[in-house]
Amino acid sequence: MPPPRSVASGVRSGRRRFDAKPARLTRRGLLTASLVAGGVADPALAVPPAPPVQQPPVQIVVIGDSLAEGVWGGLFRRFYKTRALRIVNAATASTGFNRTPYEDKLRDLMGQHPIDLLVMMTGANDAQDVLGLDGRPNANFGTDAWRELYARRVQRFLDAVHDHRLHLIWIGLPIMRSPAFEARIARVRDIHQALCAEYFIPLLDLHAATRDDTGAYASHRRDDKGRLRPLRYEDGVHLAEFGNDLIGDMVLHHMLERRPPWMTREVEELMQPARRS
């Protein structure tokens, strides 16, 4: 029986015939072959290393009323040049717990991007009647019913923060210039402080930071160079740019002391020169 064609076609008179022409080895080919044979890859042919993985920026989201808009500005001015930190403005003027479901806004925000740190500041519009919940009637400001209903609105937001395991910093309300308005705001401030303590939420006290040596409202304050700077706007409610920078200092001090999991060396180096002692 003759051998299979695939074998017989390559055999004649005991010698193997190769139909394919031998490959021409160029100088480069010889060099490549010698390098590979020796276990060394040609640098020109080596696969380039993968670029380093770009870490997503740390997302710091500021939520609340027009006071929070100022806080966002103070943080944004520090970090707008870096991609390692992103300061998100989720504050809306003329809002407050007396009628704004901040927990709904928080859920919308979480659907847009991750939140590494949430900063809340609100309450300037809350020294008034509060809207009812779940079909309950409204409550007049200062009454027991108001306190209970207003606290329940704050609790709904804090429950959402707890359920999503978010890191929250609460900025307390500053002292107000008008004694009458300060007396009303004090009721709001007391509820914020009590609930932050109950939920173990860190609250940065602005009431003490915005008073003078006598305990009265301070419109100006000296900076670290001894210059007298405006601390508050003329309305006696909002903080001026320098005041919001001081809030930024407080937030940075808190972050550097707590060292949350997202505090990488790069982020720490960005925060260190930004904060003032």
Backbone torsions as a table, in degrees:
resi	resn	phi	psi	omega
1	MET	NA	128.8	179.7
2	PRO	-68.2	149.6	177.7
3	PRO	-65.9	160.9	178.6
4	PRO	-55.6	149.4	-175.8
5	ARG	-58.6	-37.7	-176.2
6	SER	-62.7	-27.3	178.8
7	VAL	-93.5	-44.3	-176.1
8	ALA	-63.2	-35.0	-178.1
9	SER	-64.4	-19.5	-178.4
10	GLY	-102.1	10.9	-176.8
11	VAL	-126.7	131.9	175.3
12	ARG	-151.6	125.0	179.5
13	SER	52.4	40.1	176.5
14	GLY	76.2	2.9	178.1
15	ARG	-113.7	144.6	178.9
16	ARG	-88.2	132.3	179.0
17	ARG	-105.2	129.7	176.5
18	PHE	-102.6	118.3	-179.7
19	ASP	-75.2	-32.3	-176.4
20	ALA	-73.8	140.7	177.6
21	LYS	-76.0	144.1	179.5
22	PRO	-65.0	141.6	-179.9
23	ALA	-70.0	142.8	177.5
24	ARG	-84.8	118.9	-179.5
25	LEU	-92.4	116.9	175.8
26	THR	-79.5	174.0	178.4
27	ARG	-60.5	-39.6	179.1
28	ARG	-66.0	-39.1	-179.9
29	GLY	-65.1	-41.2	178.1
30	LEU	-62.7	-40.2	179.5
31	LEU	-65.0	-42.5	179.9
32	THR	-63.2	-44.3	-179.4
33	ALA	-61.8	-42.2	-179.8
34	SER	-65.9	-37.7	179.7
35	LEU	-67.9	-42.8	179.8
36	VAL	-65.9	-42.2	179.4
37	ALA	-61.2	-34.7	179.6
38	GLY	-83.4	3.1	178.7
39	GLY	82.3	16.7	179.4
40	VAL	-119.8	127.4	-179.6
41	ALA	-82.9	146.2	175.7
42	ASP	-65.3	121.9	-179.0
43	PRO	-56.1	-33.4	-178.5
44	ALA	-70.3	-24.2	-177.9
45	LEU	-102.3	-5.8	-177.1
46	ALA	-66.9	146.6	177.3
47	VAL	-72.9	126.5	-178.2
48	PRO	-64.3	145.7	179.9
49	PRO	-64.4	149.2	179.3
50	ALA	-65.4	140.2	178.7
51	PRO	-63.9	151.8	179.4
52	PRO	-61.0	142.3	-179.3
53	VAL	-68.9	126.2	-179.7
54	GLN	-77.6	117.9	179.5
55	GLN	-72.6	138.1	177.0
56	PRO	-64.2	149.4	-179.1
57	PRO	-68.3	151.5	172.2
58	VAL	-69.9	127.1	-176.7
59	GLN	-99.3	112.0	174.3
60	ILE	-107.5	115.6	-174.7
61	VAL	-108.7	128.3	179.3
62	VAL	-106.3	125.7	-176.6
63	ILE	-128.3	152.3	178.7
64	GLY	140.0	-147.8	-176.3
65	ASP	-102.6	-155.4	-177.9
66	SER	-66.2	-25.5	173.4
67	LEU	-62.7	-39.8	178.9
68	ALA	-67.3	-30.9	176.7
69	GLU	-60.5	-38.0	176.8
70	GLY	-66.9	-38.1	177.3
71	VAL	-62.3	-44.7	177.1
72	TRP	-56.9	-43.8	179.8
73	GLY	-60.5	-40.9	179.8
74	GLY	-63.7	-39.3	178.4
75	LEU	-76.0	-38.6	-178.5
76	PHE	-63.7	-39.7	-179.3
77	ARG	-61.6	-27.9	-179.7
78	ARG	-77.0	-37.0	-165.1
79	PHE	-120.7	12.2	-175.9
80	TYR	-68.5	-17.8	-178.1
81	LYS	-87.0	-8.7	-177.3
82	THR	-109.5	152.1	176.0
83	ARG	-97.7	-3.3	-178.5
84	ALA	-78.9	-24.4	179.3
85	LEU	-127.1	136.4	176.9
86	ARG	-124.9	122.0	-179.7
87	ILE	-100.5	114.5	-174.8
88	VAL	-101.7	127.9	178.7
89	ASN	-92.6	104.6	176.2
90	ALA	-113.6	16.2	-179.9
91	ALA	-83.7	149.9	179.4
92	THR	-136.3	124.9	179.7
93	ALA	-63.0	154.6	176.3
94	SER	64.6	27.3	174.9
95	THR	-110.1	172.3	179.1
96	GLY	175.0	164.5	-177.9
97	PHE	-67.6	-19.3	-178.2
98	ASN	-66.8	-17.1	179.2
99	ARG	-151.9	-2.9	-177.1
100	THR	-107.0	122.7	175.0
101	PRO	-82.0	83.6	-178.0
102	TYR	-60.2	-25.5	179.3
103	GLU	-64.7	-33.3	176.6
104	ASP	-68.0	-41.5	178.1
105	LYS	-63.9	-36.5	178.9
106	LEU	-63.5	-42.5	178.4
107	ARG	-63.0	-39.5	176.9
108	ASP	-62.6	-41.5	-179.8
109	LEU	-63.2	-41.1	-178.8
110	MET	-67.6	-24.3	175.5
111	GLY	-76.0	-15.1	-178.8
112	GLN	-93.7	-39.1	-178.3
113	HIS	-165.1	159.9	177.8
114	PRO	-68.2	155.8	180.0
115	ILE	-123.1	113.8	177.6
116	ASP	-87.3	-32.9	178.6
117	LEU	-146.2	131.2	177.1
118	LEU	-110.9	129.6	179.0
119	VAL	-117.3	120.6	-177.9
120	MET	-111.4	134.1	169.2
121	MET	-147.8	119.9	-179.3
122	THR	-161.0	172.6	176.0
123	GLY	126.7	-13.1	-178.0
124	ALA	-64.7	-22.0	-179.5
125	ASN	-104.7	9.8	-170.4
126	ASP	-99.2	-1.3	178.9
127	ALA	-83.5	58.5	-179.1
128	GLN	-156.9	-179.4	-179.0
129	ASP	-58.5	151.3	-177.7
130	VAL	-114.2	141.8	179.3
131	LEU	-76.4	146.5	-178.7
132	GLY	-71.6	165.5	178.6
133	LEU	-122.8	144.2	174.0
134	ASP	53.3	43.1	177.0
135	GLY	82.7	-0.7	178.8
136	ARG	-76.4	155.9	-179.1
137	PRO	-73.0	163.8	174.0
138	ASN	-66.6	167.2	179.8
139	ALA	-131.9	137.8	-180.0
140	ASN	-74.5	142.1	-176.6
141	PHE	-58.3	137.5	174.8
142	GLY	88.2	-12.1	179.6
143	THR	-82.1	166.4	176.1
144	ASP	-61.5	-37.9	178.7
145	ALA	-63.2	-39.4	178.0
146	TRP	-63.5	-46.5	-178.5
147	ARG	-59.3	-44.5	-179.5
148	GLU	-64.8	-45.7	-177.5
149	LEU	-69.6	-42.1	179.9
150	TYR	-64.1	-42.6	178.7
151	ALA	-62.1	-37.7	179.4
152	ARG	-64.2	-36.3	178.2
153	ARG	-65.8	-40.4	177.6
154	VAL	-66.5	-40.4	-179.1
155	GLN	-62.1	-36.3	178.4
156	ARG	-60.3	-40.6	177.9
157	PHE	-67.2	-45.9	-178.6
158	LEU	-65.7	-32.9	175.8
159	ASP	-64.3	-40.4	178.2
160	ALA	-64.9	-41.1	176.7
161	VAL	-60.3	-44.1	-179.6
162	HIS	-65.7	-43.5	-178.1
163	ASP	-62.0	-35.9	-179.6
164	HIS	-90.2	1.4	177.0
165	ARG	54.5	46.8	180.0
166	LEU	-89.9	150.1	174.0
167	HIS	-89.3	115.4	-175.5
168	LEU	-117.2	136.6	168.7
169	ILE	-117.0	130.3	-179.5
170	TRP	-105.2	126.6	176.1
171	ILE	-94.1	117.5	-178.8
172	GLY	-69.9	160.4	-178.1
173	LEU	-74.5	137.6	178.3
174	PRO	-75.5	167.2	173.6
175	ILE	-67.7	144.2	-178.8
176	MET	-101.1	149.1	-176.7
177	ARG	-68.1	-42.4	-179.9
178	SER	-75.1	121.2	179.2
179	PRO	-58.5	-37.4	-179.5
180	ALA	-66.7	-43.2	179.5
181	PHE	-69.4	-37.5	177.5
182	GLU	-61.4	-37.2	178.9
183	ALA	-64.2	-36.9	178.3
184	ARG	-73.4	-43.3	-179.7
185	ILE	-64.4	-30.2	179.7
186	ALA	-59.2	-34.0	177.4
187	ARG	-65.2	-40.9	177.9
188	VAL	-66.4	-45.6	-178.8
189	ARG	-59.9	-40.2	-179.0
190	ASP	-62.0	-40.2	179.4
191	ILE	-67.7	-42.4	177.5
192	HIS	-58.4	-46.7	-177.7
193	GLN	-64.9	-42.0	-178.4
194	ALA	-64.6	-42.5	-177.4
195	LEU	-74.6	-34.8	175.8
196	CYS	-62.8	-39.1	177.0
197	ALA	-66.0	-39.9	-179.2
198	GLU	-65.5	-37.3	-177.6
199	TYR	-95.4	5.1	-179.6
200	PHE	57.9	43.8	177.9
201	ILE	-98.0	126.0	177.3
202	PRO	-65.7	128.9	179.1
203	LEU	-117.1	123.8	178.2
204	LEU	-91.7	118.0	-171.7
205	ASP	-80.1	111.6	175.5
206	LEU	-92.5	-16.3	-178.4
207	HIS	-61.2	-45.0	179.2
208	ALA	-72.3	-33.8	-176.1
209	ALA	-74.8	-14.4	-176.3
210	THR	-112.3	16.8	175.7
211	ARG	-106.6	160.3	176.0
212	ASP	-90.2	-170.6	-176.2
213	ASP	-66.0	-22.1	179.6
214	THR	-91.3	-3.5	-178.0
215	GLY	91.1	3.6	-179.4
216	ALA	-91.9	167.8	178.0
217	TYR	-55.7	132.6	179.3
218	ALA	-112.7	122.7	179.4
219	SER	-88.8	-24.0	-178.6
220	HIS	-134.1	162.3	178.4
221	ARG	-154.8	147.7	179.8
222	ARG	-82.7	140.0	177.9
223	ASP	-85.7	-173.2	-175.8
224	ASP	-70.0	-8.7	176.6
225	LYS	-104.1	7.0	178.0
226	GLY	85.5	3.8	-179.7
227	ARG	-82.1	139.0	178.0
228	LEU	-80.9	118.8	-175.0
229	ARG	-118.5	146.4	175.7
230	PRO	-68.1	126.2	-179.7
231	LEU	-92.8	-32.7	-175.7
232	ARG	-127.8	158.3	173.0
233	TYR	-79.8	170.0	-174.9
234	GLU	-66.8	-17.3	179.9
235	ASP	-74.4	-8.6	178.4
236	GLY	73.0	11.0	-178.7
237	VAL	-120.4	-55.8	-174.2
238	HIS	-82.5	157.6	177.7
239	LEU	-93.5	141.1	175.9
240	ALA	-73.6	177.7	-177.1
241	GLU	-57.5	-42.5	179.3
242	PHE	-63.9	-39.0	177.8
243	GLY	-63.5	-40.9	178.3
244	ASN	-70.0	-30.0	173.8
245	ASP	-64.6	-36.8	177.5
246	LEU	-65.6	-37.4	175.7
247	ILE	-62.8	-41.5	176.4
248	GLY	-57.8	-40.5	176.7
249	ASP	-59.1	-42.4	-178.6
250	MET	-64.9	-40.8	178.8
251	VAL	-63.9	-43.4	-179.1
252	LEU	-65.7	-42.4	176.6
253	HIS	-57.4	-44.8	-179.5
254	HIS	-62.2	-44.2	-178.6
255	MET	-64.0	-43.2	-178.4
256	LEU	-69.1	-26.7	177.1
257	GLU	-80.9	-40.3	-177.7
258	ARG	-79.0	-32.8	-179.3
259	ARG	49.7	71.3	177.6
260	PRO	-65.4	167.0	-176.2
261	PRO	-57.0	-29.5	-178.2
262	TRP	-83.1	2.6	-178.9
263	MET	-76.8	82.3	176.4
264	THR	-76.7	169.7	179.1
265	ARG	-61.7	-37.8	179.9
266	GLU	-63.7	-44.3	-180.0
267	VAL	-66.5	-40.5	178.2
268	GLU	-61.2	-41.8	179.2
269	GLU	-64.7	-31.4	177.0
270	LEU	-71.5	-36.4	-177.5
271	MET	-77.9	-34.8	-175.1
272	GLN	-58.0	-52.5	-179.8
273	PRO	-73.6	-16.5	-176.9
274	ALA	-78.5	-34.4	-177.0
275	ARG	-79.3	150.2	177.4
276	ARG	-103.2	146.4	178.2
277	SER	-80.9	NA	NA
